[in-house]
C-alpha cells in the first residue's frame, strides 16, 4: 500500500474483512526519490548499483528471490 491512507485500509477491510493481514510498505516513488537524492554525491556507477538494488528488491516476490538475484 502507498501512503497508509485510512481510505486504503478501509477498502482492504471492506473487501477482505477485518481479519485481513495488511503489511504496510512505503510508497515506491518516495523511496526512489529519497535514494536518488542521497546517492547524487556518489560516483554514477555506485549510484546505479544502489538504485539497481532498490529496483531488484521492489520487484522480488520474496526475500529469498531477492537474495538469489544478488
PDB file of N, CA, C and O in Angstrom:
ATOM      1  N   UNK A   1       0.847  -1.168   0.000  1.00  0.00           N
ATOM      2  CA  UNK A   1       0.000   0.000   0.000  1.00  0.00           C
ATOM      3  C   UNK A   1       0.890   1.227   0.000  1.00  0.00           C
ATOM      4  O   UNK A   1       2.078   1.141   0.311  1.00  0.00           O
ATOM      5  N   UNK A   2       0.339   2.327  -0.335  1.00  0.00           N
ATOM      6  CA  UNK A   2       1.137   3.519  -0.533  1.00  0.00           C
ATOM      7  C   UNK A   2       1.374   4.373   0.679  1.00  0.00           C
ATOM      8  O   UNK A   2       2.319   4.126   1.428  1.00  0.00           O
ATOM      9  N   UNK A   3       0.565   5.347   0.891  1.00  0.00           N
ATOM     10  CA  UNK A   3       0.813   6.347   1.917  1.00  0.00           C
ATOM     11  C   UNK A   3       0.081   6.058   3.223  1.00  0.00           C
ATOM     12  O   UNK A   3      -0.075   6.958   4.048  1.00  0.00           O
ATOM     13  N   UNK A   4      -0.360   4.850   3.421  1.00  0.00           N
ATOM     14  CA  UNK A   4      -1.056   4.432   4.641  1.00  0.00           C
ATOM     15  C   UNK A   4      -2.297   5.273   4.903  1.00  0.00           C
ATOM     16  O   UNK A   4      -2.636   5.568   6.049  1.00  0.00           O
ATOM     17  N   UNK A   5      -2.954   5.646   3.843  1.00  0.00           N
ATOM     18  CA  UNK A   5      -4.169   6.448   3.936  1.00  0.00           C
ATOM     19  C   UNK A   5      -5.289   5.601   4.532  1.00  0.00           C
ATOM     20  O   UNK A   5      -5.428   4.426   4.195  1.00  0.00           O
ATOM     21  N   UNK A   6      -6.083   6.192   5.411  1.00  0.00           N
ATOM     22  CA  UNK A   6      -7.191   5.466   6.045  1.00  0.00           C
ATOM     23  C   UNK A   6      -8.148   4.865   5.021  1.00  0.00           C
ATOM     24  O   UNK A   6      -8.671   3.771   5.229  1.00  0.00           O
ATOM     25  N   UNK A   7      -8.376   5.564   3.930  1.00  0.00           N
ATOM     26  CA  UNK A   7      -9.295   5.060   2.906  1.00  0.00           C
ATOM     27  C   UNK A   7      -8.789   3.751   2.317  1.00  0.00           C
ATOM     28  O   UNK A   7      -9.586   2.864   2.014  1.00  0.00           O
ATOM     29  N   UNK A   8      -7.495   3.618   2.153  1.00  0.00           N
ATOM     30  CA  UNK A   8      -6.934   2.376   1.617  1.00  0.00           C
ATOM     31  C   UNK A   8      -7.156   1.221   2.593  1.00  0.00           C
ATOM     32  O   UNK A   8      -7.569   0.132   2.193  1.00  0.00           O
ATOM     33  N   UNK A   9      -6.882   1.464   3.865  1.00  0.00           N
ATOM     34  CA  UNK A   9      -7.096   0.417   4.867  1.00  0.00           C
ATOM     35  C   UNK A   9      -8.573   0.053   4.971  1.00  0.00           C
ATOM     36  O   UNK A   9      -8.915  -1.122   5.101  1.00  0.00           O
ATOM     37  N   UNK A  10      -9.443   1.049   4.916  1.00  0.00           N
ATOM     38  CA  UNK A  10     -10.880   0.777   4.960  1.00  0.00           C
ATOM     39  C   UNK A  10     -11.312  -0.061   3.764  1.00  0.00           C
ATOM     40  O   UNK A  10     -12.139  -0.963   3.905  1.00  0.00           O
ATOM     41  N   UNK A  11     -10.763   0.227   2.591  1.00  0.00           N
ATOM     42  CA  UNK A  11     -11.079  -0.543   1.389  1.00  0.00           C
ATOM     43  C   UNK A  11     -10.648  -1.989   1.519  1.00  0.00           C
ATOM     44  O   UNK A  11     -11.385  -2.894   1.127  1.00  0.00           O
ATOM     45  N   UNK A  12      -9.461  -2.217   2.066  1.00  0.00           N
ATOM     46  CA  UNK A  12      -8.977  -3.584   2.269  1.00  0.00           C
ATOM     47  C   UNK A  12      -9.891  -4.321   3.244  1.00  0.00           C
ATOM     48  O   UNK A  12     -10.254  -5.473   3.006  1.00  0.00           O
ATOM     49  N   UNK A  13     -10.262  -3.663   4.336  1.00  0.00           N
ATOM     50  CA  UNK A  13     -11.162  -4.295   5.306  1.00  0.00           C
ATOM     51  C   UNK A  13     -12.511  -4.625   4.687  1.00  0.00           C
ATOM     52  O   UNK A  13     -13.086  -5.678   4.960  1.00  0.00           O
ATOM     53  N   UNK A  14     -13.011  -3.729   3.859  1.00  0.00           N
ATOM     54  CA  UNK A  14     -14.320  -3.940   3.245  1.00  0.00           C
ATOM     55  C   UNK A  14     -14.286  -5.126   2.280  1.00  0.00           C
ATOM     56  O   UNK A  14     -15.235  -5.907   2.218  1.00  0.00           O
ATOM     57  N   UNK A  15     -13.208  -5.256   1.540  1.00  0.00           N
ATOM     58  CA  UNK A  15     -13.110  -6.326   0.540  1.00  0.00           C
ATOM     59  C   UNK A  15     -12.691  -7.651   1.170  1.00  0.00           C
ATOM     60  O   UNK A  15     -13.278  -8.690   0.867  1.00  0.00           O
ATOM     61  N   UNK A  16     -11.687  -7.628   2.042  1.00  0.00           N
ATOM     62  CA  UNK A  16     -11.114  -8.862   2.571  1.00  0.00           C
ATOM     63  C   UNK A  16     -11.520  -9.177   4.007  1.00  0.00           C
ATOM     64  O   UNK A  16     -11.188 -10.243   4.524  1.00  0.00           O
ATOM     65  N   UNK A  17     -12.228  -8.267   4.647  1.00  0.00           N
ATOM     66  CA  UNK A  17     -12.645  -8.483   6.031  1.00  0.00           C
ATOM     67  C   UNK A  17     -11.664  -7.878   7.023  1.00  0.00           C
ATOM     68  O   UNK A  17     -10.520  -7.570   6.690  1.00  0.00           O
ATOM     69  N   UNK A  18     -12.141  -7.719   8.243  1.00  0.00           N
ATOM     70  CA  UNK A  18     -11.329  -7.072   9.272  1.00  0.00           C
ATOM     71  C   UNK A  18     -10.127  -7.902   9.691  1.00  0.00           C
ATOM     72  O   UNK A  18      -9.160  -7.362  10.228  1.00  0.00           O
ATOM     73  N   UNK A  19     -10.174  -9.193   9.457  1.00  0.00           N
ATOM     74  CA  UNK A  19      -9.064 -10.053   9.872  1.00  0.00           C
ATOM     75  C   UNK A  19      -7.947 -10.124   8.828  1.00  0.00           C
ATOM     76  O   UNK A  19      -6.979 -10.863   9.008  1.00  0.00           O
ATOM     77  N   UNK A  20      -8.074  -9.371   7.755  1.00  0.00           N
ATOM     78  CA  UNK A  20      -7.059  -9.399   6.700  1.00  0.00           C
ATOM     79  C   UNK A  20      -5.728  -8.883   7.233  1.00  0.00           C
ATOM     80  O   UNK A  20      -5.669  -7.861   7.916  1.00  0.00           O
ATOM     81  N   UNK A  21      -4.655  -9.613   6.908  1.00  0.00           N
ATOM     82  CA  UNK A  21      -3.320  -9.174   7.301  1.00  0.00           C
ATOM     83  C   UNK A  21      -2.815  -8.184   6.272  1.00  0.00           C
ATOM     84  O   UNK A  21      -2.695  -8.507   5.090  1.00  0.00           O
ATOM     85  N   UNK A  22      -2.524  -6.995   6.719  1.00  0.00           N
ATOM     86  CA  UNK A  22      -2.037  -5.953   5.822  1.00  0.00           C
ATOM     87  C   UNK A  22      -0.631  -5.589   6.247  1.00  0.00           C
ATOM     88  O   UNK A  22      -0.383  -5.289   7.414  1.00  0.00           O
ATOM     89  N   UNK A  23       0.285  -5.616   5.302  1.00  0.00           N
ATOM     90  CA  UNK A  23       1.659  -5.226   5.574  1.00  0.00           C
ATOM     91  C   UNK A  23       1.891  -3.874   4.918  1.00  0.00           C
ATOM     92  O   UNK A  23       1.777  -3.738   3.700  1.00  0.00           O
ATOM     93  N   UNK A  24       2.215  -2.882   5.726  1.00  0.00           N
ATOM     94  CA  UNK A  24       2.426  -1.532   5.205  1.00  0.00           C
ATOM     95  C   UNK A  24       3.787  -1.450   4.535  1.00  0.00           C
ATOM     96  O   UNK A  24       4.804  -1.821   5.120  1.00  0.00           O
ATOM     97  N   UNK A  25       3.794  -0.967   3.322  1.00  0.00           N
ATOM     98  CA  UNK A  25       5.028  -0.719   2.579  1.00  0.00           C
ATOM     99  C   UNK A  25       5.094   0.753   2.230  1.00  0.00           C
ATOM    100  O   UNK A  25       4.067   1.404   2.035  1.00  0.00           O
ATOM    101  N   UNK A  26       6.289   1.265   2.155  1.00  0.00           N
ATOM    102  CA  UNK A  26       6.445   2.670   1.775  1.00  0.00           C
ATOM    103  C   UNK A  26       6.104   2.842   0.302  1.00  0.00           C
ATOM    104  O   UNK A  26       6.220   1.903  -0.485  1.00  0.00           O
ATOM    105  N   UNK A  27       5.691   4.020  -0.054  1.00  0.00           N
ATOM    106  CA  UNK A  27       5.413   4.348  -1.442  1.00  0.00           C
ATOM    107  C   UNK A  27       6.712   4.233  -2.241  1.00  0.00           C
ATOM    108  O   UNK A  27       7.712   4.864  -1.898  1.00  0.00           O
ATOM    109  N   UNK A  28       6.697   3.433  -3.297  1.00  0.00           N
ATOM    110  CA  UNK A  28       7.911   3.188  -4.070  1.00  0.00           C
ATOM    111  C   UNK A  28       8.470   4.476  -4.652  1.00  0.00           C
ATOM    112  O   UNK A  28       9.686   4.663  -4.687  1.00  0.00           O
ATOM    113  N   UNK A  29       7.602   5.359  -5.107  1.00  0.00           N
ATOM    114  CA  UNK A  29       8.081   6.636  -5.649  1.00  0.00           C
ATOM    115  C   UNK A  29       8.904   7.393  -4.607  1.00  0.00           C
ATOM    116  O   UNK A  29       9.984   7.899  -4.911  1.00  0.00           O
ATOM    117  N   UNK A  30       8.395   7.470  -3.387  1.00  0.00           N
ATOM    118  CA  UNK A  30       9.098   8.213  -2.346  1.00  0.00           C
ATOM    119  C   UNK A  30      10.416   7.544  -1.964  1.00  0.00           C
ATOM    120  O   UNK A  30      11.392   8.231  -1.664  1.00  0.00           O
ATOM    121  N   UNK A  31      10.455   6.229  -1.971  1.00  0.00           N
ATOM    122  CA  UNK A  31      11.707   5.519  -1.706  1.00  0.00           C
ATOM    123  C   UNK A  31      12.727   5.860  -2.783  1.00  0.00           C
ATOM    124  O   UNK A  31      13.860   6.229  -2.472  1.00  0.00           O
ATOM    125  N   UNK A  32      12.331   5.739  -4.048  1.00  0.00           N
ATOM    126  CA  UNK A  32      13.254   6.016  -5.152  1.00  0.00           C
ATOM    127  C   UNK A  32      13.717   7.467  -5.125  1.00  0.00           C
ATOM    128  O   UNK A  32      14.896   7.746  -5.343  1.00  0.00           O
ATOM    129  N   UNK A  33      12.804   8.386  -4.861  1.00  0.00           N
ATOM    130  CA  UNK A  33      13.173   9.805  -4.818  1.00  0.00           C
ATOM    131  C   UNK A  33      14.196  10.068  -3.720  1.00  0.00           C
ATOM    132  O   UNK A  33      15.154  10.809  -3.939  1.00  0.00           O
ATOM    133  N   UNK A  34      14.012   9.480  -2.554  1.00  0.00           N
ATOM    134  CA  UNK A  34      14.945   9.696  -1.439  1.00  0.00           C
ATOM    135  C   UNK A  34      16.292   9.034  -1.717  1.00  0.00           C
ATOM    136  O   UNK A  34      17.338   9.615  -1.425  1.00  0.00           O
ATOM    137  N   UNK A  35      16.277   7.819  -2.280  1.00  0.00           N
ATOM    138  CA  UNK A  35      17.532   7.148  -2.617  1.00  0.00           C
ATOM    139  C   UNK A  35      18.283   7.959  -3.670  1.00  0.00           C
ATOM    140  O   UNK A  35      19.498   8.128  -3.569  1.00  0.00           O
ATOM    141  N   UNK A  36      17.577   8.456  -4.670  1.00  0.00           N
ATOM    142  CA  UNK A  36      18.206   9.287  -5.700  1.00  0.00           C
ATOM    143  C   UNK A  36      18.839  10.522  -5.071  1.00  0.00           C
ATOM    144  O   UNK A  36      19.972  10.884  -5.391  1.00  0.00           O
ATOM    145  N   UNK A  37      18.100  11.161  -4.176  1.00  0.00           N
ATOM    146  CA  UNK A  37      18.607  12.367  -3.503  1.00  0.00           C
ATOM    147  C   UNK A  37      19.884  12.061  -2.713  1.00  0.00           C
ATOM    148  O   UNK A  37      20.846  12.827  -2.756  1.00  0.00           O
ATOM    149  N   UNK A  38      19.881  10.948  -2.001  1.00  0.00           N
ATOM    150  CA  UNK A  38      21.013  10.606  -1.136  1.00  0.00           C
ATOM    151  C   UNK A  38      22.215  10.060  -1.900  1.00  0.00           C
ATOM    152  O   UNK A  38      23.334  10.096  -1.389  1.00  0.00           O
ATOM    153  N   UNK A  39      22.004   9.552  -3.123  1.00  0.00           N
ATOM    154  CA  UNK A  39      23.120   8.967  -3.877  1.00  0.00           C
ATOM    155  C   UNK A  39      23.699   9.915  -4.921  1.00  0.00           C
ATOM    156  O   UNK A  39      24.619   9.536  -5.646  1.00  0.00           O
ATOM    157  N   UNK A  40      23.193  11.112  -5.012  1.00  0.00           N
ATOM    158  CA  UNK A  40      23.690  12.061  -6.017  1.00  0.00           C
ATOM    159  C   UNK A  40      25.171  12.379  -5.832  1.00  0.00           C
ATOM    160  O   UNK A  40      25.865  12.679  -6.803  1.00  0.00           O
ATOM    161  N   UNK A  41      25.657  12.317  -4.601  1.00  0.00           N
ATOM    162  CA  UNK A  41      27.057  12.638  -4.324  1.00  0.00           C
ATOM    163  C   UNK A  41      27.993  11.476  -4.664  1.00  0.00           C
ATOM    164  O   UNK A  41      29.211  11.655  -4.708  1.00  0.00           O
ATOM    165  N   UNK A  42      27.436  10.299  -4.903  1.00  0.00           N
ATOM    166  CA  UNK A  42      28.257   9.135  -5.237  1.00  0.00           C
ATOM    167  C   UNK A  42      28.680   9.170  -6.695  1.00  0.00           C
ATOM    168  O   UNK A  42      28.106   9.890  -7.512  1.00  0.00           O
ATOM    169  N   UNK A  43      29.690   8.382  -7.002  1.00  0.00           N
ATOM    170  CA  UNK A  43      30.058   8.201  -8.403  1.00  0.00           C
ATOM    171  C   UNK A  43      28.873   7.553  -9.111  1.00  0.00           C
ATOM    172  O   UNK A  43      28.166   6.741  -8.515  1.00  0.00           O
ATOM    173  N   UNK A  44      28.651   7.902 -10.373  1.00  0.00           N
ATOM    174  CA  UNK A  44      27.486   7.355 -11.094  1.00  0.00           C
ATOM    175  C   UNK A  44      27.399   5.831 -11.058  1.00  0.00           C
ATOM    176  O   UNK A  44      26.303   5.281 -10.952  1.00  0.00           O
ATOM    177  N   UNK A  45      28.531   5.146 -11.146  1.00  0.00           N
ATOM    178  CA  UNK A  45      28.485   3.677 -11.130  1.00  0.00           C
ATOM    179  C   UNK A  45      28.007   3.153  -9.776  1.00  0.00           C
ATOM    180  O   UNK A  45      27.299   2.149  -9.715  1.00  0.00           O
ATOM    181  N   UNK A  46      28.389   3.826  -8.698  1.00  0.00           N
ATOM    182  CA  UNK A  46      27.934   3.406  -7.368  1.00  0.00           C
ATOM    183  C   UNK A  46      26.453   3.730  -7.166  1.00  0.00           C
ATOM    184  O   UNK A  46      25.707   2.926  -6.608  1.00  0.00           O
ATOM    185  N   UNK A  47      26.038   4.895  -7.617  1.00  0.00           N
ATOM    186  CA  UNK A  47      24.627   5.275  -7.506  1.00  0.00           C
ATOM    187  C   UNK A  47      23.756   4.296  -8.287  1.00  0.00           C
ATOM    188  O   UNK A  47      22.676   3.917  -7.835  1.00  0.00           O
ATOM    189  N   UNK A  48      24.234   3.891  -9.462  1.00  0.00           N
ATOM    190  CA  UNK A  48      23.482   2.928 -10.279  1.00  0.00           C
ATOM    191  C   UNK A  48      23.370   1.586  -9.560  1.00  0.00           C
ATOM    192  O   UNK A  48      22.320   0.944  -9.605  1.00  0.00           O
ATOM    193  N   UNK A  49      24.433   1.165  -8.905  1.00  0.00           N
ATOM    194  CA  UNK A  49      24.420  -0.094  -8.163  1.00  0.00           C
ATOM    195  C   UNK A  49      23.389  -0.053  -7.034  1.00  0.00           C
ATOM    196  O   UNK A  49      22.651  -1.017  -6.827  1.00  0.00           O
ATOM    197  N   UNK A  50      23.342   1.060  -6.310  1.00  0.00           N
ATOM    198  CA  UNK A  50      22.368   1.210  -5.226  1.00  0.00           C
ATOM    199  C   UNK A  50      20.950   1.187  -5.784  1.00  0.00           C
ATOM    200  O   UNK A  50      20.081   0.491  -5.259  1.00  0.00           O
ATOM    201  N   UNK A  51      20.718   1.952  -6.853  1.00  0.00           N
ATOM    202  CA  UNK A  51      19.375   2.032  -7.426  1.00  0.00           C
ATOM    203  C   UNK A  51      18.942   0.680  -8.006  1.00  0.00           C
ATOM    204  O   UNK A  51      17.770   0.313  -7.919  1.00  0.00           O
ATOM    205  N   UNK A  52      19.874  -0.046  -8.587  1.00  0.00           N
ATOM    206  CA  UNK A  52      19.562  -1.378  -9.102  1.00  0.00           C
ATOM    207  C   UNK A  52      19.106  -2.290  -7.966  1.00  0.00           C
ATOM    208  O   UNK A  52      18.167  -3.070  -8.128  1.00  0.00           O
ATOM    209  N   UNK A  53      19.772  -2.192  -6.818  1.00  0.00           N
ATOM    210  CA  UNK A  53      19.376  -2.980  -5.657  1.00  0.00           C
ATOM    211  C   UNK A  53      17.972  -2.643  -5.184  1.00  0.00           C
ATOM    212  O   UNK A  53      17.204  -3.530  -4.810  1.00  0.00           O
ATOM    213  N   UNK A  54      17.640  -1.357  -5.201  1.00  0.00           N
ATOM    214  CA  UNK A  54      16.296  -0.931  -4.793  1.00  0.00           C
ATOM    215  C   UNK A  54      15.248  -1.513  -5.740  1.00  0.00           C
ATOM    216  O   UNK A  54      14.220  -2.022  -5.293  1.00  0.00           O
ATOM    217  N   UNK A  55      15.505  -1.439  -7.046  1.00  0.00           N
ATOM    218  CA  UNK A  55      14.552  -1.984  -8.023  1.00  0.00           C
ATOM    219  C   UNK A  55      14.453  -3.503  -7.907  1.00  0.00           C
ATOM    220  O   UNK A  55      13.358  -4.061  -7.987  1.00  0.00           O
ATOM    221  N   UNK A  56      15.591  -4.175  -7.719  1.00  0.00           N
ATOM    222  CA  UNK A  56      15.557  -5.632  -7.549  1.00  0.00           C
ATOM    223  C   UNK A  56      14.721  -6.013  -6.329  1.00  0.00           C
ATOM    224  O   UNK A  56      13.947  -6.970  -6.374  1.00  0.00           O
ATOM    225  N   UNK A  57      14.882  -5.262  -5.243  1.00  0.00           N
ATOM    226  CA  UNK A  57      14.108  -5.538  -4.036  1.00  0.00           C
ATOM    227  C   UNK A  57      12.619  -5.299  -4.283  1.00  0.00           C
ATOM    228  O   UNK A  57      11.778  -6.082  -3.842  1.00  0.00           O
ATOM    229  N   UNK A  58      12.300  -4.225  -4.983  1.00  0.00           N
ATOM    230  CA  UNK A  58      10.899  -3.877  -5.239  1.00  0.00           C
ATOM    231  C   UNK A  58      10.183  -4.947  -6.059  1.00  0.00           C
ATOM    232  O   UNK A  58       9.031  -5.282  -5.780  1.00  0.00           O
ATOM    233  N   UNK A  59      10.858  -5.475  -7.059  1.00  0.00           N
ATOM    234  CA  UNK A  59      10.204  -6.418  -7.967  1.00  0.00           C
ATOM    235  C   UNK A  59      10.332  -7.877  -7.534  1.00  0.00           C
ATOM    236  O   UNK A  59       9.798  -8.761  -8.203  1.00  0.00           O
ATOM    237  N   UNK A  60      11.026  -8.147  -6.435  1.00  0.00           N
ATOM    238  CA  UNK A  60      11.127  -9.510  -5.917  1.00  0.00           C
ATOM    239  C   UNK A  60       9.840  -9.873  -5.186  1.00  0.00           C
ATOM    240  O   UNK A  60       9.254  -9.046  -4.487  1.00  0.00           O
ATOM    241  N   UNK A  61       9.416 -11.097  -5.355  1.00  0.00           N
ATOM    242  CA  UNK A  61       8.197 -11.562  -4.698  1.00  0.00           C
ATOM    243  C   UNK A  61       8.445 -12.024  -3.271  1.00  0.00           C
ATOM    244  O   UNK A  61       7.508 -12.153  -2.484  1.00  0.00           O
ATOM    245  N   UNK A  62       9.714 -12.276  -2.937  1.00  0.00           N
ATOM    246  CA  UNK A  62      10.044 -12.729  -1.590  1.00  0.00           C
ATOM    247  C   UNK A  62      11.489 -12.347  -1.280  1.00  0.00           C
ATOM    248  O   UNK A  62      12.251 -11.964  -2.167  1.00  0.00           O
ATOM    249  N   UNK A  63      11.843 -12.458  -0.010  1.00  0.00           N
ATOM    250  CA  UNK A  63      13.225 -12.184   0.379  1.00  0.00           C
ATOM    251  C   UNK A  63      14.168 -13.184  -0.280  1.00  0.00           C
ATOM    252  O   UNK A  63      15.264 -12.819  -0.706  1.00  0.00           O
ATOM    253  N   UNK A  64      13.746 -14.440  -0.364  1.00  0.00           N
ATOM    254  CA  UNK A  64      14.580 -15.470  -0.985  1.00  0.00           C
ATOM    255  C   UNK A  64      14.846 -15.143  -2.452  1.00  0.00           C
ATOM    256  O   UNK A  64      15.969 -15.303  -2.931  1.00  0.00           O
ATOM    257  N   UNK A  65      13.822 -14.688  -3.161  1.00  0.00           N
ATOM    258  CA  UNK A  65      14.011 -14.321  -4.566  1.00  0.00           C
ATOM    259  C   UNK A  65      14.980 -13.151  -4.691  1.00  0.00           C
ATOM    260  O   UNK A  65      15.834 -13.142  -5.578  1.00  0.00           O
ATOM    261  N   UNK A  66      14.851 -12.174  -3.817  1.00  0.00           N
ATOM    262  CA  UNK A  66      15.760 -11.030  -3.845  1.00  0.00           C
ATOM    263  C   UNK A  66      17.197 -11.478  -3.622  1.00  0.00           C
ATOM    264  O   UNK A  66      18.109 -11.033  -4.320  1.00  0.00           O
ATOM    265  N   UNK A  67      17.397 -12.362  -2.647  1.00  0.00           N
ATOM    266  CA  UNK A  67      18.748 -12.808  -2.334  1.00  0.00           C
ATOM    267  C   UNK A  67      19.369 -13.613  -3.468  1.00  0.00           C
ATOM    268  O   UNK A  67      20.590 -13.605  -3.627  1.00  0.00           O
ATOM    269  N   UNK A  68      18.555 -14.308  -4.259  1.00  0.00           N
ATOM    270  CA  UNK A  68      19.107 -15.071  -5.380  1.00  0.00           C
ATOM    271  C   UNK A  68      19.445 -14.180  -6.566  1.00  0.00           C
ATOM    272  O   UNK A  68      20.227 -14.579  -7.429  1.00  0.00           O
ATOM    273  N   UNK A  69      18.869 -12.978  -6.625  1.00  0.00           N
ATOM    274  CA  UNK A  69      19.199 -12.071  -7.735  1.00  0.00           C
ATOM    275  C   UNK A  69      20.502 -11.338  -7.480  1.00  0.00           C
ATOM    276  O   UNK A  69      21.070 -10.758  -8.405  1.00  0.00           O
ATOM    277  N   UNK A  70      20.984 -11.350  -6.260  1.00  0.00           N
ATOM    278  CA  UNK A  70      22.218 -10.632  -5.916  1.00  0.00           C
ATOM    279  C   UNK A  70      23.422 -11.449  -6.226  1.00  0.00           C
ATOM    280  O   UNK A  70      24.546 -11.001  -6.001  1.00  0.00           O
TER     281      UNK A  70
END
